[in-house]
Amino acid sequence: MSVIHIHRHHHLGLEEARKIAFLWAEKAEEKFDMECAYEEGDTQDTVYFSRSGVKGTLQVLDGEFEFKAELGFLVSAFKSRIEAEIAEQLDTLLHPPKPGKKRKPAPPKA
């Protein structure tokens, strides 16, 4: 069994981190057909997620997120791709694009 472990620090506080964890859980349910359960605590929350071949947790703390997932044999073939996508999702949720910062359009081809 393969394991994915992703750790991200943040300065959001638990309330804001909770909102991000809810967003992540919604995306996981929609995009990856995950079954998610959210357990709220005083100092830490936990998102439990699972689907065929994958199970794990997202720990939500005052200053960090800790993602751990166990991948079954068949899913483990895609470990690198899954890990990269989850890391990118967390990074995007933690550091959304700033309003007003638009990419410059590519110059027209001649």
N, C-alpha and C positions, 0 to 999 in steps of 0.2 A: 504494500500500500504506500502510495506517495503522499507527502504532506506539503502543503503550501503554508508558509508563515510570512505575513506581511505586517510590519509595524510602522505606524505613522504618529509623529508627535503633532500636537496642535496647541493653540492658545485660545480656544473658543470657550472653554468652560463646559460643564456638563449639559446645560440646557441647550446651547447651540449645537453641541456634538450630537445630542439626542435627535435633533431635527435632521442632521446629516445622515445619521444611522437609519432613520425612518425612510428617507429618500433612497438610500442604498438598498434597503430591504424591498421597497416597491420596485426598483429597477431589477433586482435579482429575481423577483417573482415574475415580472413581465418578460424580461429578456432571456432568462435562463430557466424559466418554469420551475423555480425553486419554491419550496414550501418554507415560509418564514414565520417564526414566533418571536415576539419581542417581550423581554422580561425587564421591567424597570425596577431599579433599586435606588437606595439613598445616595450611594457614592459611585455606583457603576451599573450600567445596563448591559444586557447581553442579547444579541440577535442570534437565534438558533436557526440554521438553514439546512435543508436537505433536498435531495432528489435522487433518482437512481444513479448510483456510482459516486455521489458526493454528499458529505455531511460535514458540518463545522459550526464555528461560532465567530461572531464579531463582538469583541469586548469594547465597550464604550466607556471611557474614563474621562475625568476632568481634563487631562492633558494628553491623552493618547488614544489611538485605536489599535487594537490587536486582532488581526484576522488569522484564523487557523482553519484549514480545511483538509480533510482526508479524502483522497481520491481512490476510487476503486481501480481494479486492474485495467479495464478498458479505457476509462477516462484518463488514467495516468499517462497515456500516450500523448495527451494534449496539455500536460502540466505547464510547460513553458508559456504556451499561448494563453491558457486560463490565468496564470499568475500575472502575466503582463497586462491582460485586460482588467483584472480586478485592481491591480495597482494603479492603472490609469484612471479607473472610475473613482477610486478613493481620492487620488490627487486632484481630479477635476472637481469633485465635491468639496474638498478642503480648500482649493484655490480656484474658485470660479473666475472666468475672464472678467476683467474690469469693464464696467459700462463705459461706452465712448471709445474704447480701444478697439478700433476696427483694423482688420488687415488691409493693407493697400492692395487694390486690384492689380492683377498681373498686367503688364503692358501688352497691348494688342500685338499679335504676331503679324509680321510683314509678309 
